Structure formats: structure tokens, C-alpha cells
């Protein structure tokens, strides 16, 4: 998962899910400099996520199906967290409105009694 924490590596992995690609193709499609792409590809190779047969040959995303499953699970988790957060936000809003109402009621009582 650490491999996908970097936005540039994330873009590369998503692109390689579609099909194999050379460094030149990836650089052009993703708008990354050759140096940046080379660094990111080396990182992904060291992590065991990509490989290529020889220099200048296309990069291949290894474990394509497991990577896809991880991405899908991550998307499902993000959706669940987002839904839960929306529920929490609604409850907080309701509580704040109630407290605001109670505060105004207290102010009115103080004005009346004071």
C-alpha cells in the first residue's frame, strides 16, 4: 500500500493496469519528467510491483489482479468512511442547532427574569 501513497506512483500503477508501457510512453502520457519517472519506476521495481525484460522494453505491472482488488477494496473503504462521516456530520449539525436553540432560550429567560 505504501507504493500507492505517492501520487506519481499511483498514476503509474493506474496507467499500467490498462496495459504495459515504455518509460517514454509513460512520461508522455503522465506528464512526468524522465528523471522523475525513472526514480518512480525504480521504486516500483524495488517494491516488486513492476518489471521489464531489458532496458527500453515496456514495463509490466506484476500481480495485476491482486493490485486491482486492493484498489477496489480501497475505493469501497473510502466510500464507507465517507458515508459514515456524512452521518456523523449530520448528527453534529443537529446537536449544534439544538445547542444554539437552547442558548437562545437561556438568553431569553435571562432577559425576562433579569
C-alpha positions as CSV (number, residue, x, y, z in Angstrom):
1,X,0.0,0.0,0.0
2,X,2.9,2.4,0.6
3,X,3.6,2.2,-3.1
4,X,0.3,3.8,-3.8
5,X,0.7,6.5,-1.2
6,X,2.8,8.6,-3.6
7,X,0.6,10.4,-6.2
8,X,3.1,9.8,-9.1
9,X,3.4,6.1,-8.3
10,X,-0.4,5.9,-8.0
11,X,-0.7,7.4,-11.5
12,X,1.8,5.0,-12.9
13,X,0.1,1.9,-11.4
14,X,-3.3,3.1,-12.7
15,X,-1.9,3.5,-16.1
16,X,-0.1,0.2,-16.1
17,X,-3.4,-1.5,-15.1
18,X,-4.6,-0.6,-18.6
19,X,-1.6,-2.0,-20.5
20,X,2.2,-2.4,-20.5
21,X,4.1,0.8,-21.5
22,X,7.6,2.0,-22.1
23,X,9.2,4.7,-20.0
24,X,8.9,7.1,-22.9
25,X,5.1,6.4,-23.3
26,X,4.5,6.8,-19.5
27,X,6.5,10.1,-19.4
28,X,4.4,11.5,-22.3
29,X,1.1,10.3,-21.1
30,X,1.5,11.2,-17.4
31,X,3.4,14.4,-17.9
32,X,6.3,13.3,-15.7
33,X,9.9,14.2,-16.5
34,X,12.2,11.4,-17.5
35,X,14.2,11.7,-14.3
36,X,11.1,11.7,-12.1
37,X,9.6,8.7,-13.9
38,X,12.9,6.8,-13.8
39,X,13.0,7.3,-10.0
40,X,9.4,6.2,-9.5
41,X,9.9,3.2,-11.8
42,X,13.0,2.1,-9.8
43,X,10.9,2.4,-6.6
44,X,8.1,0.3,-8.0
45,X,10.7,-2.3,-9.3
46,X,12.2,-2.5,-5.8
47,X,8.7,-3.0,-4.3
48,X,8.2,-5.8,-6.7
49,X,5.2,-4.2,-8.5
50,X,6.7,-3.7,-11.9
51,X,9.3,-5.3,-14.1
52,X,10.7,-5.3,-17.6
53,X,12.7,-7.7,-19.6
54,X,15.5,-5.4,-20.6
55,X,16.3,-1.7,-20.9
56,X,13.8,0.2,-23.2
57,X,11.3,-2.6,-23.1
58,X,7.8,-2.0,-21.8
59,X,7.1,-2.1,-18.1
60,X,4.7,-4.7,-16.9
61,X,2.6,-4.4,-13.8
62,X,3.1,-7.6,-11.8
63,X,0.2,-9.0,-9.8
64,X,-2.3,-7.1,-11.9
65,X,-5.4,-8.8,-10.4
66,X,-4.3,-8.5,-6.8
67,X,-3.4,-4.8,-7.3
68,X,-6.9,-4.3,-8.9
69,X,-8.5,-6.0,-5.9
70,X,-6.6,-3.8,-3.5
71,X,-7.6,-0.7,-5.4
72,X,-11.3,-1.8,-5.4
73,X,-11.1,-2.5,-1.7
74,X,-9.6,0.9,-1.1
75,X,-12.4,2.5,-3.0
76,X,-15.0,0.6,-1.1
77,X,-13.4,1.6,2.2
78,X,-13.3,5.3,1.1
79,X,-16.9,5.2,0.2
80,X,-17.9,3.6,3.6
81,X,-15.8,6.1,5.5
82,X,-17.4,9.0,3.5
83,X,-20.9,7.7,4.2
84,X,-20.1,7.3,7.9
85,X,-18.6,10.8,8.1
86,X,-21.7,12.2,6.5
87,X,-23.8,10.5,9.2
88,X,-21.6,11.9,11.9
89,X,-21.7,15.4,10.4
90,X,-25.5,15.3,10.2
91,X,-25.6,14.3,13.9
92,X,-23.2,17.1,14.9
93,X,-25.2,19.6,12.9
94,X,-28.4,18.6,14.7
95,X,-26.6,18.8,18.0
96,X,-25.3,22.3,17.2
97,X,-28.7,23.5,16.2
98,X,-30.2,22.2,19.4
99,X,-27.5,23.8,21.5
100,X,-28.0,27.1,19.6
101,X,-31.7,26.9,20.2
102,X,-31.1,26.1,23.9
103,X,-28.6,29.0,24.2
104,X,-31.2,31.4,22.7
105,X,-33.8,30.1,25.1
106,X,-31.5,30.6,28.0
107,X,-30.8,34.2,26.8
108,X,-34.5,34.9,26.6
109,X,-35.1,33.6,30.1
110,X,-32.3,35.7,31.5
111,X,-33.7,38.8,29.8
112,X,-37.2,38.1,31.1
113,X,-36.0,37.3,34.6
114,X,-33.2,39.8,34.8
